[in-house]
Amino acid sequence: MGAERERIETFGSMHQGLRAAGSWYYWGPYVSERQWGTVREDYSASGDAWSYLPHDRARSQAYRWGEDGLAGFCDVEQRLCLALALWNGRDPILKERAFGLTGAEGNHGEDVKEYWWYLDALPSHAWNRWRYHYPQSAFPYADLLAENGRRGKEDPEYELLDTGAFDDDRYWVVEVHYTKADPTDLLMTIEVTNAGPEEDVLHVLPTLWFRNTWSWGADDAAPTLMASGPASVAVPHPFLGDLELTAAPAPDGTAPTLLFCDNESNLDRLYGQPGPRYPKDGINDHVVSGASTVNPERVGTKCAAWYRVSVAPGETVELRLRLRPAAEPGDPQTDFDEVVARRRAEADEFYAELTPDAASDDEAMVMRQAFAGMLWSKQLYYYDVARWLDGDPGQPAPPESRRHGRNSRWRTFNAFDILSMPDKWEYPWFAAWDLAFHCVALAHVDPGFAKYQLTLLCREWFQHPNGALPAYEWDFGDVNPPVQAWAALEVFAIDGGRDVDFLSQVFDKLLLNFTWWVNQEDTDGSNLFEGGFLGLDNIGPVDRSHLPPGAVLEQSDATGWMGTYALAMGVIATVLRRTGQRPADDLVQKFLEHFAAIRDAIESQGMWDETDGLFYDRLALADGTVVPVKVRSMVGIIPMLAAGVADEEMLDRAQAVGKYFADFLDREGLRDRDELAKLGLLRGAPGSRQMLLGVVGTERLERIFEKLFDPAEFLSPYGLRALSAYHREHPYVLEAGDLHAMIDYEPAESTTSMFGGNSNWRGPVWFPLNYLVASAMQRYHRFFGSDYTVEYPTGSGTRQTLDAVARDLWGRMLSIFLVGPDGRRPCNGWVDRLQSDPRWKDNIHFSEYFHGDVGAGLGASHQTGWTGVVADIVRRLHGEVPTIGDLLRALRDEAAGR
């Protein structure tokens, strides 16, 4: 893959090399689209982060833990940031950050009300491309707030396009391209296109600023930006070295005006108290209203190059800036075109190598934008929980309620790292199980970074001393599905099965986490596990994390996840043993024992419903009553994800030990191998035969498939619904003691506020579980082979192999983004402009989830996190991805000397 592959391979260990100034990763898109509204920036007594720091305060209040901005780039420690600000001459404020509604303001929860896309990126960030559409009329802040506040849960969301802000094409198309000449030489190109029918003026203010580290006792003094020429800024810094930003003249020859203020809170506006003369919003106030709030000495900690460009209809204006070491010789503009052209060509070469030969042009474009979104969503994540709880020196002490509130049991958590985020506006923080899916996609373009992410989550400053992994910022103590072992194996396989040291390092820490699960999430030792909402938000009729006093919810999904966890850990142990990395026979045995116990528990303790052919949760009340929760959802499907293959060598070792797994084999009638081979339960040549290990027995598996692949239940044209469409006509009512709750099928936005209005597992298609189900189908197929078929879809009369089923499921998921026979992309829903306008239709939003019937994108709009696995799907569908099973067979054959 040419120059780009050389750049990312020199990276090696991200932990060791990231902060070296010679690293290509030193500058990157590590700035969120939204820092306000995070737990980190919340210093309220109530813990209401959204209300404490709303959008209206963001331009005036200095952030404590990070920065935000449009198309932002920064150094790896976010000391210095470069981003875009705009003003159309009519708005009441500069457009410095994306606008959206808080959970209380949106009729379906928090929701961004802007249109931007991550169109391209290289892993080294030597080339990044970002696009934004900005109305020429006054941005309708008040209208968006009022109308969404008026609408109820049954109404659709009121979007920016609905306001008429883009009528008559009166908007600006703004693209930002970042290019690196070398690791410390950053070029910024801003292209402004007037899409409207008349000439208009746009104020463009590329902005450079230091993150405020001096107000919190982290640094002794503030660094300084100062004008070094009419359109150049000197950037001396003790850590970054001496840099210089130069802003080239506009195409008409006009140089920008340099404006300076300080990245410090406007205490007068916020609190009515004396504060800095040139505060954080000084540039805003000067440009919008002519206030004398910028430093005439042209010095400060925040500055902007103010361009005023007049653009004719349909024309494009290009602006150029360059940030590089001050001692760099030569005119910054001399090789600008050559550097940009070279990096763009390298990006084309990089993605041409990744694109399967058989992929269509549309598939290639979707894949490339999905990878771009993944790479743009890297962010600096800075959160020292102990300091956040205790407060900073010289600052007001946090309220006493904080010491016993959110994350107060996680004082050891201390992050200052680059992390892959689910969404730079909606979720500018990591989430444990989201991150696992991010890594599977990222492994195709930057396996070093993917492995670093999985390792980082298990490091001492992330993982709790008791073994728990932090779930997500709003409550580290919540429990996410334990998918890290599965993800580590996938990343290992995608990377070619070479980095056994990585598997070994992750395995050791996951041993602690597995033990934590066994000790903490199995209340009565029955091997039926709990865990609460487990990332599935409102999939049930009740909040699974907050039950009636004394009640325990034994969860089929938690139990299925633990079966999957046990098998994945057993596979890692097998890899470590076969590669000679370490003796691991006892570890393989350990996880076989756990698997057998979980299989016995889920098969025998009342979770299976023979009539419905599904597993159900069991709610055990304080008085001893046990009530099955008969909701037809993915909760009842997850147990079948726990499937793997044991070879004869493994079976011999287990039987020789003669413990629980051997007893399990006896109970299952699996001792006579020749008889098993006749029944098709042991396959292959004698001596190297294999047996299927599944938490769900084969007879029950077929019953699950019948429901799962039924278009009237789970199977939609775009994948598997999280909740069966059966509940559209048959809402489920739970009666348990004093508890009365109901759930029905909701294919689009949620009509309940449980876990936030935009968190909806009650019918839409979600990528993570769809991806895992398709992967499980391939594992089953590798055992059963082509002589085993199922009716697919249910009721069609057509029988297909499980491999064909997996490929069809992946194809349905991919089709959400592709132009269909009707010329429309399902993900763009019913919005005609998104479907047909040339300036919009090929810019892809990767949504959080998708309408269960029509495939329209819903929820967070830039969730290139786990939805980004669509890039993996493109490559997997065309045979470009090795499987874990293939690698295990190769290791077995190598160990046997064949």
Disulfide bonds with the S-S distance in Angstrom:
none
